[in-house]
Every structure is written in C-alpha cells, then in structure tokens.
Amino acid sequence: MPKIVPSSELTLGVRATGVSLPSWLYEELRRAILAGRLRRGTRLPASRELAKQQGVSRGSVVTAFEQLLAEGYLSSKVGAGTFVSGSLPEDMARTPEPATRRPTLLRDASPIRPFRPYEPGLNAFPMELWARVASRRLRKASLSLLGSGDPSGYAPLREAAADYLGRSRGVICSADQVVIVAGTNQSLDLVARLLIQPGDPVWIEDPGYVGTVDVLRAAKARLVPVAVDAHGLDPAVGHRLAPRAKAVYLTPAHQFPLGMTMPLERRLAVLEWARRSGAHILEDDYDSEFRYSGRPVPALQGLDPQGSVIYMGSFNKVLFTSLRLGYMVVPDRLIDPLRALRSSLDRFSPTLEQATLCDFIAEGHFSRHLGRMREIYAERLLVLREAIGKHLAGAVELPPIEAGLHIPAHLLNGANSLALEQRLNEAGVETMAVERFALRRKDINALLLGFAAFEPRAIRKGVEQMAKCFG
Ligand SMILES: Cc1ncc(COP(=O)(O)O)c(C=O)c1O
C-alpha cells in the first residue's frame, strides 16, 4: 500500500497577492514534490478533502491536479486515487539521451487504408495537369537545369515560395531566406546539426511529432518534454523545467497531434522567452494550409522581428507525399551556414522537380488545387464526424479542430488506445494511438484518425468497422 499523506501534513506556503488559487496550489504542490516533502509514490488526499483543509474550492484543487497530472508530476489510477509520479519531468530534463537509439519507423509504404493519419488526398491530385506541366518543362529544359543545382534551392521556386508564404501565411521574408529541402524532417535535421550541441536542452511539445524526437535524439540533444495544455506549449512550464533551453519545437498553427491552435498571447510569450534567452523557435507549420473554419492564423515567424524563428513547411502534404520538396525560412545569419551544410550532405534538391513545381505555382494551379482540396477535406471531416456521431456516440469524442488532415478521437469509458489500435488494425482499420506520440504524458487516451485520404464511402465503412471493434 502506498503511503497516504494526511491532509494535516500538507503545509503549503503563503499565497502572494495576485496569484490565483489554482496557480498557488499548483506551484506549492510542485514545490513540495520537487523538494521531496511529498515523496514519489505518495498518495495525495482526495480533492474534496484537500479543498476543505486549505479552505479553497474543490474546483481550484481539481484544476491544479489536472495541470500536475498533464505535466507528469502526478499520476492517477481510476478508483485508487492520485499519486506523486515515480519519475518526475525534471528527471527527464537531467538524463542525457543515450548515444544510439533506433529511430521510430513512422511511415508505412503499404496500400493506404482508412484512417492512416499522415497521407493527403492523393486520389484527388490532378495528375494529368501535373504531367502536362512536367513534360513541358522537361522538353524545354535548359542545360543549366541538368547541372549542379543551388544548395538553397532553385531561385525562381524560392521567389514563388516567399511570395506564397507572405500572402497566405503571414511569413515575412525575402527569397534569399528560403531554403528548399526534401521536407520538414530534413529542415529539422539541418537545423539540429547546425544549432544543437550534444547535451543541449530542447523543449518539445508533449505529446509531439516523433519525427522531431528522432532528429533531436540523433543530434544528442537533451529532450525536455513540455506537456501541452489547451493553448499548446506554455513557455513558463518549459522555463521551470529547463531555463537554459537552446531551442523549442512548436506546431503553433495546429498542434500535432492534438490539434489546438496557439493563441496570440502565448505566441508572444514564446517569442519573449526566445528574445530574452537567445534560444531558437523551430516552427513546424506542417498542414495549416487546410483550415476549415475560424480566421487563418498567421505564422509565428511573422511576429518575430528578432530572427529567433526558423519556419518550416512542406509541399509534400499539399501536393503528394512522394514529391519530397519542402522549405524553411531562416534568419539572414543562418543562410550561408545552411548552404554550406546542405552542400556537404546531399548537395541540393532535384532541380527539374523544383522547376516543375515552380511552373505549377506560377500558372495558378497550386492555389486552385489548394482551394479545391480544402473543400474536399472539409467534406471528409464532416462525413467522419457524422459517421462517428451515428456509430460511436458515447464511445468516442472528436474535438472541435479547425485545420489539418487528421483528428484525435478521444476514447471515453476508459478504453485502452494501444489495445484498440491493435484490434482495429487486425480488423483492417489503420489508426495510431496518440499515446505513441507522448513522451511523458500518461493521461492521453485517443486514436489519431486521418480523414484526408479517403472518399466519404470509405470513411463511413471504416467507422462501421471501427464500431464493431468497440463492441
Ligand atoms: C507534425 C509534422 N511535421 C512534419 C512532418 C513531415 O513532413 P515532411 O513529409 O515534409 O517531411 C509531418 C508528417 O507527417 C508531421 O506530421
């Protein structure tokens, strides 16, 4: 039986004026845990009891508990109570990453099945049009397109990307700041090689994108998972865990995998932290072209006059996955080091494909395709919502996401996401337990469902199939 701490033993510090009750409780409990006054494995009093003892509302205790649970200081067991976690977030922030580690195999080249989360709607890609643009480009190709390419990317494509990002994403940059890469993973890899020294602390969203985890681990960074709340990553929490972090990885437009959008106030707080600490912000804007409601949210990069942000995006989700063309926008001081690094690694991205893409954009096909796909995806999301409402109401809950190609389906009634993922997979339905993206979090119980790649009929059938597995 774990030790239960009697309420009377819980002496909390005085609340300063202006500090809300939940924040005070959170901070005091966290302090007691870190100082060892509340030992690992200790069971805390029930929220009602603690509220009574401290003379506060139960709601304040619940809010503080929820935050401590999300950040990994507490863990809870249904029917057994709330405990101080066996390992604390600070342990992770102190432990160096092992030198070698097998990366997570993220992608699967097998035929796409509902609800694989990482593929766009390939069945709606205008292949004939792409073929026409590509063959015209190939027939007219000058010799310069066949020789050594620019490590920063084909100059007209960089111009087109700068123009597109300025207009549609609020990114403020010149074409010189754009680097054409194979995709976001390569952007992350280049940045990590350039900016991260072994042992450097880097904040990462928890749950977060496993591709980033792999790249940062390969760079021997010290990963500092920061639990996201309803507004994404909170720099105040990151600061408590690792005040001298060298960088933070963020998906502010559409948090991966949970889907919330970071509000302006939080964005400004992250920028302010970066300004004060000299850290870099790695902004992964992986799918925000597809926004179905709400106002378009400009990139964090556009709010950053100090050059802390490295902005990363990709054409692979907007067009087709095997294209392998993406971009990053970097502050001036990184342009030359990145050119040199890229040149020493894989030299440059294939120039003919870049030129074809550039023509596709210049002739207006790109923005027409985007508009068309936005409508298709909005419809597919709606079909998924309706089908889940019809077949899985009470078992699964979909959050009100506003963008993207996938949605987390929160499991109700304590269903186990990993077990369910396996059962669904055996029944021909492909999902990913969101738990797979958690670094420390233990409180997430959801399945990631991709809707973008599937016709409405396949979506409905997939949900019916899913419902049988919930049985
Ligand atoms: C959050 C996030 N970032 C980056 C990527 C990788 O993009 P790319 O295919 O351009 O490397 C993905 C791919 O699924 C993603 O989900």
The ligand as an ORCA input file, in Angstrom:
! r2SCAN-3c Opt
* xyz 0 1
  C       3.924     17.448    -37.430
  C       4.641     17.025    -38.667
  N       5.751     17.666    -39.013
  C       6.459     17.297    -40.079
  C       6.073     16.250    -40.886
  C       6.966     15.804    -42.000
  O       6.755     16.412    -43.172
  P       7.611     16.015    -44.461
  O       6.912     14.884    -45.108
  O       7.567     17.251    -45.267
  O       8.998     15.677    -44.023
  C       4.909     15.560    -40.582
  C       4.479     14.457    -41.419
  O       3.536     13.766    -41.232
  C       4.181     15.957    -39.448
  O       3.064     15.291    -39.082
*
